[in-house]
């Protein structure tokens, strides 16, 4: 591309001014009235070019003149631009400030919040972690320790060793690692107090219930976690590692045994608002109903039999949102035992290997979402079958359906049949197929 063309695209008003001047020069024989018209065009183009230049100068304000708050925000944006929530180091911890202007450096080093998110990485050594902690001053820390099988664990162990001495500053602690690594951390966490920690995530990447329990069965943070509102314990038997749960409002666990699950639910029955459970098939036995008076959102990933069994064992009068994930086909089941049990349920999301009879169980639904399960497409089965039992009274309040485009035909037929029966006709929003 020629230089003139590049400049024209960058400075269109200036290019317009040049064109107007050139037009005057190459047409000396035009009448006086024509010249007046061209002079007017030049004046207009000149005014536009001046505004364009002024705008460019405003965009080029020196960094040194920007307020501290704006510079801090720029660093924050750069820091989180490419990072993932669960441990991707991204740009964040490695922002270098030695090679930039004194203003940028001073801002970066004096903004404690820039240095509070600490992620383990094979490229980080003990000096790096101490530098991050020192720069964060007394701000609350977000600490993510992740151990990959193919990577050296030395750096992760260094960061884990710093947790006890900084427990009073923890806001978030995440450990995603093999069983042996987390089991080694448990002993150091046992007596700790984390008075300001609001979120704890433990995920064992290689747990096998058939290979025996963890080396230790114990509680952690026995010194207290009065602000802990979210606990995620996935990939292992929940009974192995237990923090205080009295104030937890968000709980996500994997259930390998009914007694473990029941104990956890009893601990959080009065406080939990959002509950997510992965139930291992053929491990759920019936236990007495549990009153969960604050539960508003529930997510279950398991097979239909376990879904129905679990729903039958909780009393959740305030439940408004339910997500059901069914990873594989199983024996035919009936949802009849839970029909109308959750009188305030408004939203249902379904994914996986679905079957008929699900909608019958939830007559108060207003919003339905059908989504694909990770990289596996959802199979609807007979969910929208027009001949299913009680179709004429099915979800009378339903006003919205969201689903992949490939289900459009069956959903439109479903809506047409509802209209002919005088039922509400839901709005359909199509999702992209995977």
C-alpha positions in Angstrom: 0.0 0.0 0.0 1.4 3.5 -0.9 2.3 5.9 1.8 -0.4 8.3 0.7 -3.1 5.7 0.9 -2.0 4.7 4.5 -2.1 8.4 5.6 -5.5 8.8 3.9 -7.0 6.0 6.0 -5.4 7.3 9.2 -6.2 11.0 8.6 -9.3 11.1 6.3 -10.1 14.8 7.0 -6.5 15.8 6.1 -6.8 13.8 2.9 -10.1 15.5 2.1 -8.4 19.0 2.5 -5.6 18.0 0.2 -8.0 16.8 -2.4 -10.0 20.1 -2.2 -6.8 22.2 -2.7 -5.6 20.1 -5.6 -9.0 20.4 -7.3 -8.6 24.2 -7.2 -5.1 24.1 -8.6 -5.9 21.8 -11.5 -9.0 23.8 -12.7 -7.8 27.4 -13.2 -10.4 28.1 -15.9 -13.5 27.4 -13.8 -15.9 30.4 -13.4 -15.9 32.7 -10.4 -19.0 31.1 -8.9 -17.3 27.7 -9.1 -14.2 29.1 -7.4 -16.3 30.5 -4.5 -17.9 27.0 -4.1 -14.5 25.4 -4.1 -13.2 27.9 -1.5 -16.2 27.0 0.7 -15.3 23.3 0.3 -11.7 24.1 1.3 -12.9 26.0 4.4 -15.1 23.1 5.5 -12.3 20.5 4.9 -9.8 22.7 6.8 -12.2 22.9 9.8 -12.5 19.1 9.7 -8.8 18.6 9.5 -8.3 20.9 12.6 -10.8 18.9 14.6 -9.1 15.7 13.5 -5.7 17.0 14.7 -7.2 18.2 18.0 -8.8 14.8 18.6 -5.5 13.1 17.9 -3.6 15.4 20.3 -6.2 14.6 23.0 -5.6 10.9 22.5 -1.9 11.5 22.9 -1.9 12.8 26.4 1.4 12.0 28.1 1.4 9.0 30.4 2.8 11.1 33.2 -0.3 13.3 33.2 -2.7 10.5 33.7 -4.3 10.0 37.1 -3.0 7.3 39.4 -6.3 5.5 39.2 -6.3 5.3 35.4 -2.7 3.9 35.3 -3.6 1.3 37.9 -6.6 0.2 35.9 -4.4 -0.1 32.8 -2.1 -2.5 34.6 -5.1 -4.4 35.9 -6.5 -4.9 32.4 -3.1 -6.0 31.1 -2.7 -8.3 34.0 -5.9 -10.3 33.5 -6.1 -10.0 29.7 -5.0 -13.5 28.9 -5.2 -15.3 32.3 -7.6 -18.1 33.1 -9.5 -18.3 36.3 -8.0 -21.5 37.5 -4.3 -20.9 37.4 -3.2 -19.7 34.0 -0.3 -17.3 34.9 -1.1 -15.0 31.9 0.6 -11.7 32.0 -0.2 -10.9 35.6 2.7 -12.0 37.9 5.4 -11.3 35.3 4.7 -7.6 34.6 8.1 -6.1 34.4 8.5 -2.5 35.5 12.2 -1.9 35.4 12.3 -0.9 31.7 9.4 1.5 31.7 9.1 5.2 32.6 9.6 6.3 36.2 5.9 7.2 36.4 4.8 3.8 35.2 7.2 2.1 37.6 6.1 4.1 40.6 2.5 3.5 39.9 3.0 -0.2 39.4 5.1 -0.7 42.5 2.8 1.4 44.7 -0.5 -0.3 43.6 -0.7 -3.3 45.9 -3.7 -4.8 44.2 -1.5 -5.5 41.1 0.5 -8.1 43.0 -2.1 -10.0 45.0 -2.9 -12.8 42.5 -0.1 -15.3 42.8 0.0 -18.4 40.5 2.4 -21.2 40.7 4.5 -21.8 37.6 7.7 -23.8 36.9 9.3 -20.5 35.9 8.7 -18.9 39.3 11.2 -19.3 42.1 11.0 -18.5 45.8 12.4 -15.0 45.2 9.6 -14.3 42.8 6.9 -15.4 45.3 8.4 -13.3 48.1 8.6 -10.3 45.7 4.9 -10.6 44.8 3.9 -10.9 48.5 6.0 -7.9 49.5 4.7 -5.8 46.7 1.1 -6.7 47.6 1.8 -5.0 51.0 -1.0 -6.0 53.4 -3.7 -6.6 50.7 -5.6 -9.8 50.6 -4.0 -12.6 48.5 -5.5 -14.8 45.8 -3.2 -17.9 45.7 -3.5 -20.6 43.0 -1.3 -23.7 43.2 -1.4 -26.0 40.2 0.6 -29.1 39.7 0.8 -30.6 36.2 2.1 -34.2 35.9 4.5 -33.2 33.1 6.0 -30.3 35.0 8.5 -29.9 37.8 6.6 -29.5 41.1 9.4 -27.6 43.0 7.8 -24.2 42.3 4.4 -25.3 43.4 5.8 -26.7 46.6 7.5 -23.4 47.3 4.3 -21.5 47.0 2.4 -24.0 49.1 5.1 -23.6 51.8 4.3 -19.9 52.0 0.5 -20.4 52.7 0.8 -21.0 56.5 2.7 -17.8 57.1 0.2 -15.8 55.0 -3.0 -17.5 56.0 -4.2 -14.3 57.7 -4.1 -12.5 54.3 -5.7 -15.2 52.2 -8.8 -14.2 50.3 -8.8 -17.1 47.8 -6.8 -20.4 48.0 -7.0 -22.9 45.1 -5.0 -26.1 45.0 -5.3 -28.2 41.8 -3.0 -31.2 42.1 -2.5 -34.9 42.3 -3.6 -36.7 45.5 -0.1 -37.0 46.9 0.6 -33.3 46.7 -2.7 -32.2 48.3 -2.3 -34.8 51.0 1.1 -33.3 51.8 -0.5 -29.8 52.1 -3.3 -31.0 54.5 -1.0 -31.3 57.5 0.2 -27.7 57.2 -3.4 -26.4 56.9 -4.9 -28.3 59.8 -4.6 -25.8 62.6 -4.5 -22.6 60.5 -6.9 -19.7 60.9 -7.8 -17.8 57.8 -10.1 -15.0 59.1 -10.5 -13.3 55.7 -10.6 -16.2 53.3 -13.8 -16.3 51.3 -13.1 -19.0 48.7 -11.4 -22.4 49.0 -11.0 -24.8 46.1 -9.4 -28.2 46.3 -9.3 -30.4 43.2 -7.5 -33.8 43.1 -6.6 -34.6 39.5 -5.9 -38.3 39.9 -8.1 -39.6 42.7 -9.2 -43.2 42.4 -11.6 -44.4 45.1 -10.6 -48.0 44.3 -7.0 -47.4 45.3 -7.7 -46.6 48.9 -8.2 -43.4 50.9 -5.9 -40.4 51.3 -3.1 -40.9 53.8 -4.9 -38.5 56.2 -8.6 -38.0 57.1 -8.7 -34.7 58.8 -10.2 -31.3 59.1 -8.4 -28.2 57.9 -8.4 -24.6 59.0 -9.6 -25.6 62.5 -8.5 -22.2 63.7 -11.5 -20.8 61.9 -12.7 -19.4 58.6 -15.5 -17.0 59.5 -15.8 -15.5 56.1 -15.6 -18.6 54.0 -18.6 -18.5 51.7 -17.5 -20.9 48.9 -15.9 -24.3 49.1 -15.2 -26.4 46.0 -14.1 -30.0 46.8 -14.0 -31.9 43.5 -12.3 -35.0 42.3 -12.1 -36.7 45.7 -14.2 -38.1 48.5 -15.4 -35.1 50.4 -15.0 -36.7 53.8 -11.2 -36.8 53.5 -10.7 -33.0 53.8 -13.1 -30.7 55.6 -12.9 -27.0 56.4 -15.5 -25.4 58.7 -18.7 -25.1 56.7 -21.0 -23.2 59.1 -21.0 -20.0 57.0 -20.6 -21.5 53.5 -23.2 -20.3 50.9 -21.8 -21.9 47.8 -20.8 -25.6 47.9 -19.5 -27.8 45.0 -18.6 -31.3 45.8 -18.1 -34.8 44.3 -20.1 -37.5 46.2 -18.7 -41.0 46.4 -20.9 -42.1 49.4 -24.3 -41.2 50.8 -23.2 -40.8 54.4 -20.5 -38.3 53.3 -22.9 -36.3 51.2 -25.5 -36.3 54.0 -23.0 -35.0 56.6 -22.0 -32.2 54.2 -25.6 -31.2 53.5 -26.4 -31.2 57.2 -23.5 -28.8 57.9 -24.6 -26.3 55.3 -28.4 -26.9 55.4 -29.3 -23.5 56.9 -26.8 -21.3 55.0 -26.1 -22.7 51.5 -27.6 -20.7 48.6 -26.0 -22.5 45.6 -25.2 -26.2 45.6 -23.4 -28.3 42.9 -22.9 -32.0 43.2 -21.3 -34.6 41.0 -22.8 -37.9 42.2 -20.9 -41.1 41.2 -23.5 -43.6 39.9 -24.6 -46.5 42.1 -23.3 -44.7 45.3 -26.4 -42.9 46.5 -28.6 -44.5 49.1 -31.7 -43.1 50.6 -31.4 -41.0 53.7 -33.9 -38.9 55.7 -35.0 -35.7 54.0 -32.9 -32.6 54.8 -34.4 -29.1 55.1 -32.4 -26.6 53.0 -34.3 -23.4 53.6 -31.9 -21.1 51.9 -31.1 -23.1 48.7 -31.9 -21.1 45.6 -29.7 -22.8 42.9 -28.9 -26.5 42.5 -26.7 -28.3 39.9 -26.6 -32.1 39.6 -24.3 -34.1 37.4 -25.2 -37.8 37.5 -27.6 -40.3 36.0 -31.5 -40.0 36.1 -32.0 -42.5 38.9 -29.6 -40.6 41.2 -31.2 -37.2 40.2 -34.7 -38.4 41.2 -33.4 -40.0 44.4 -31.5 -36.9 45.5 -34.4 -34.5 44.7 -36.6 -36.7 46.8 -34.3 -36.3 49.8 -34.2 -32.6 50.0 -36.8 -30.0 51.0 -35.9 -26.7 49.3 -38.9 -24.4 49.3 -36.9 -21.4 47.9 -35.3 -23.3 45.0 -35.6 -21.2 41.8 -32.9 -22.6 39.4 -32.0 -26.2 38.6 -29.4 -27.6 36.2 -29.4 -31.3 35.3 -26.4 -32.8 33.5 -26.8 -36.5 32.4 -23.5 -37.7 30.9 -24.8 -41.1 29.7 -27.9 -43.1 28.9 -29.3 -45.3 31.7 -32.4 -47.3 32.5 -35.7 -45.6 32.0 -36.9 -43.7 35.0 -40.0 -41.7 36.1 -39.9 -38.2 37.6 -43.4 -38.6 39.0 -42.2 -38.7 42.6 -40.9 -35.1 42.4 -43.8 -33.6 40.5 -44.6 -30.1 41.9 -42.2 -30.5 44.8 -40.3 -27.3 44.1 -43.1 -24.7 43.9 -40.9 -21.7 43.3 -38.7 -23.3 40.6 -38.6 -20.9 37.6 -35.5 -22.0 35.5 -34.4 -25.4 34.3 -31.2 -26.1 32.4 -30.7 -29.6 30.9 -27.7 -31.2 29.0 -26.5 -34.6 28.1 -28.6 -37.8 27.4 -32.1 -36.5 28.2 -35.4 -38.4 28.2 -39.1 -37.8 28.4 -40.9 -37.0 31.6 -38.6 -34.3 32.9 -40.8 -31.4 32.1 -43.8 -33.0 33.8 -41.9 -32.8 37.2 -41.6 -29.0 37.1 -44.9 -27.4 36.3 -43.9 -23.9 37.5 -41.1 -23.5 34.9 -40.9 -20.2 33.1 -37.5 -20.6 31.4 -36.0 -23.7 29.9 -32.4 -24.0 28.5 -31.1 -27.0 26.6 -27.3 -26.9 26.2 -24.5 -29.1 25.0 -22.3 -30.8 27.5 -18.8 -29.6 27.0 -17.7 -31.1 23.6 -20.5 -33.7 23.6 -23.8 -32.9 21.9 -27.0 -33.2 23.9 -29.7 -35.7 22.9 -33.2 -34.6 23.6 -34.9 -37.9 23.6 -38.7 -37.3 23.9 -38.5 -34.1 26.0 -40.6 -32.2 23.5 -42.7 -35.2 22.4 -46.3 -34.0 21.6 -47.8 -37.3 22.6 -46.3 -37.5 26.1 -48.6 -37.9 29.1 -50.2 -34.7 30.4 -49.0 -32.6 27.5 -52.1 -30.5 27.7 -51.1 -29.2 31.1 -47.3 -29.3 30.6 -45.4 -26.3 32.1 -48.3 -23.8 31.6 -46.1 -20.8 32.6 -43.3 -21.5 30.1 -42.3 -18.3 28.3 -38.8 -18.9 27.1 -36.7 -21.7 25.5 -33.1 -21.6 24.6 -31.5 -24.5 22.7 -29.1 -25.4 19.9 -30.3 -24.7 16.4 -30.6 -28.3 15.5 -33.6 -28.6 17.8 -35.5 -25.8 16.2 -37.9 -27.9 14.2 -39.0 -30.0 17.2 -39.3 -27.0 19.5 -41.4 -25.1 16.9 -43.7 -28.0 16.7 -43.9 -28.1 20.5 -44.8 -24.4 20.5 -47.4 -24.8 17.8 -49.1 -27.6 19.7 -49.1 -25.5 22.9 -50.7 -22.6 21.0 -53.5 -24.9 19.7 -54.2 -25.9 23.3 -54.3 -22.4 24.6 -51.1 -22.7 26.6 -48.4 -20.0 26.7 -46.2 -20.0 23.6 -42.5 -19.6 24.6 -40.0 -17.4 22.8 -37.3 -19.5 21.2 -33.6 -18.4 21.2 -31.3 -20.6 19.1 -27.7 -21.4 20.3 -24.9 -22.3 18.0 -24.5 -26.1 17.4 -21.2 -27.6 18.5 
